[in-house]
């Protein structure tokens, strides 16, 4: 793992449906929530939600209900996935830093979408699964979701659950607790 005092915390939101993926559509990233955690001070900075226009799927009413992200919001504020990856590379130097997400989904989805679109992967290979780290640091027999972890730590959920920018910030708080409390 890279030695660093800065860890990128990332949370992805993707198109989703109630039930199976409709024929002709795929899960696509529609938001990359990101912030930087200073591992020495616990300070969380550079919070950003990068909205991404889907190319091969639609934002369903279920997805909007879950994330608050509407098709209209993506039409006006969204950029291409390729542009989003460029921001991760240039603004955040994603390939230079260890990065973390809550669970394995975000890592798998980023790799899958980069491969599928033939876009160079913008992040480091050094990834921390905060869900596993929290369970082992806290000595839990079963892993819990992000909201459950916040509850166990008595940290209030800040912002909107299932909005990448807010979830990344909340995950950073859990990651900071893990770093301060690891055996």
N, C-alpha and C positions, 0 to 999 in steps of 0.2 A: 504494500500500500504506500502511496506517496506520502511523504512527510509534509504536512501543511497545517497552517493554523486557520485555513479557510476551507470550508466544505460547501459545495453547492447543494442546496436542498431543492429537489424537483418533485412536482406533483402534476400528473397529466390528467386531463379530462378528455374523453373521447365520445364520439357519437354512440348512442345506445338506444335500445328499444325495450319495451316491456315484452318479454318473450324472445323468441329466436330472431336473429338478424334477418330482415326481409330480403327476399331474393333480389340479387343485383346490387346489394349494398354491402359495405364492409365497415368494421370499426375503424374510425380515423381519429387522430388527435385533433382536438379543436381548441385546446388551451394547454400551454406549458406554463405552469406556475413555478416561479423560481425565486430564490433568495440566497443570500450568502450568510453562513453561520461562522462567526469567529470563534474557534474552539477554545481560545484562551479566556476571552471575556464573556462569551455567551451572547454578544451583540448580534442582532439579525439586521442585515442591510440589503440594499438593492432589490427590494421586493418588486416583482413585476409579473403581470399576467400577459403572456403573449398569445393573442387570439389568432386562430388559424382557420382559414376558409377550407371546409372539406371539399374534396374533388370528386369523390366517388360515393358519397352518401349524403343523406339529409339529416338535419337535426330534428328529431321526433319531438312531439309534445311531451312525452315521458322524459326525454333528455333535458328539455328546457325546464321542466318541473324539478328535476334532480339538481341541475347545475345553475339555473337561472340564465344560461346562455341561449339566446334566441338566434334564429337564422338572420334576422335583421341586424343584430349586433355584429355578427360575423361578416355580413355584407359590407357594413360601414367601417368596422375597425379591424377586421381580420386580414392577415397576410398569408402568403403561401407557406407551406411547410418548409420549403427550401430556404426562404427568407428567415424563418424562425430558427432554423439550424445555423444559419450564418450569424444570427444574434448570439446564439449559444457559443459559437466559435470565437467571435470577435469581442463582444461586450463582456462576456463572462469567462473567456479562455477555458471553455469546457473541457478540452483535452488535457489541460495542465493540472486540473484539480480533481481530487476525490469527490464523488458526488453520492448523494443518498436519496432514497425514496422510501415510502412506507410500503413494504412488500416488494414482490418481484415483478408485478404487472408493468410498472413504468419502464424498467430496464428492458423487459421483453418487447413492449410496445414500441419503444424508441428504435430498438435494433430491427424489429420487423418492418416498421414503416420506412426506415432508411434503406433497407435492403430492397423492399418492394418498389420504392421510388428511385432506386439507384443514386442515392444521395450519400455523400461521405458522412459517417457517424461523427457527430460533433462533440462527443463526451469522452472522458477518460474510461479506460477499462476498469478502473478502481471504483467499485460501487459498494455502498453499505446498505444493507437491508435493515432499516430502522425497526421494522416489525419484529424481526428475529433478535436484533440487538436489545430491544426493550424487554422482550420476554426473558432473555437470558440474564440481563442485568437485574431485572426485578425478581427473577427466580420463579417465573410463572410456568405452570405445567402446559398451559395452552396459550397460543398467541391471541392477542386481541386486536380489534380494529383501532384506527387512529383516535376516534372519539372515545373509545373505551380506555385507551392509554391515558388520554387527557383526564378522564374521570378518575382513574386510579391515582394520578398525580395531583388531583385537585387543581388542575389548570383549566380555566374556562376556555371553551372553544371561541376563538376570535374570528369574526367575519362569517361568511357563508360556507357551510359544509358542502363539499363537492364543487367548490370553485378553486381552481388550481392555485391561484395567487394566495388565497387565504389558507388552504390546506398546507401549502409549502411552509408558510409562516408557523402554523401549528406544529408541523412535523419538526421544524427547526427547534422548537421549544422542547419536544420530547428527546431529540438527539442531544441537545445541550444537557438535559438532565442525565441521560445515559453516560455522557462523557465525564460528568462530575461524580457519578456514582458507580462507575464500573469497579469491580473488585481488583 
